[in-house]
Amino acid sequence: GLLIPHCARMLTGSNNRFVTPVSISLGASFMIVIDTLSRSISVIELPLSVLTAIIGAPVFISLLKKNRGTLK
């Protein structure tokens, strides 16, 4: 939930007229990919929250570290 809007803002800039549709599209695509991985990774279906946390947390932390100096 936190990762996709940041990625959309990095792709489009700070104009919310473009950020909102790109964020919606990226979020929907991300959830489709996560759902597909969840169903195909193992015999039992993994919860989507587990996969999104495994993927999202490291990427979000790297985004925070990358932008640390520019948010002053």
QUIPE-V924776 format. One record per residue. N is the residue number from 1. D_LAST is the distance of its C-alpha to the last C-alpha in Angstrom with 1 decimal. Layout:
BEGIN
n=N d_last=D_LAST
n=N d_last=D_LAST
END
This chain:
BEGIN
n=1 d_last=23.7
n=2 d_last=19.9
n=3 d_last=20.3
n=4 d_last=22.2
n=5 d_last=19.9
n=6 d_last=17.0
n=7 d_last=19.6
n=8 d_last=21.0
n=9 d_last=17.7
n=10 d_last=17.4
n=11 d_last=21.1
n=12 d_last=21.2
n=13 d_last=18.0
n=14 d_last=16.6
n=15 d_last=20.1
n=16 d_last=21.2
n=17 d_last=24.8
n=18 d_last=24.5
n=19 d_last=22.1
n=20 d_last=24.4
n=21 d_last=27.6
n=22 d_last=26.1
n=23 d_last=24.5
n=24 d_last=27.9
n=25 d_last=29.7
n=26 d_last=27.6
n=27 d_last=27.8
n=28 d_last=31.5
n=29 d_last=32.0
n=30 d_last=30.0
n=31 d_last=32.2
n=32 d_last=35.4
n=33 d_last=34.6
n=34 d_last=33.8
n=35 d_last=37.0
n=36 d_last=39.0
n=37 d_last=37.7
n=38 d_last=38.4
n=39 d_last=41.9
n=40 d_last=42.8
n=41 d_last=41.2
n=42 d_last=43.8
n=43 d_last=47.0
n=44 d_last=45.3
n=45 d_last=42.5
n=46 d_last=39.2
n=47 d_last=37.0
n=48 d_last=34.3
n=49 d_last=31.7
n=50 d_last=32.4
n=51 d_last=31.9
n=52 d_last=28.8
n=53 d_last=27.3
n=54 d_last=28.6
n=55 d_last=27.1
n=56 d_last=24.0
n=57 d_last=22.5
n=58 d_last=22.3
n=59 d_last=21.0
n=60 d_last=18.2
n=61 d_last=17.3
n=62 d_last=17.3
n=63 d_last=15.0
n=64 d_last=12.5
n=65 d_last=12.9
n=66 d_last=12.9
n=67 d_last=9.6
n=68 d_last=7.9
n=69 d_last=6.5
n=70 d_last=5.7
n=71 d_last=3.8
n=72 d_last=0.0
END
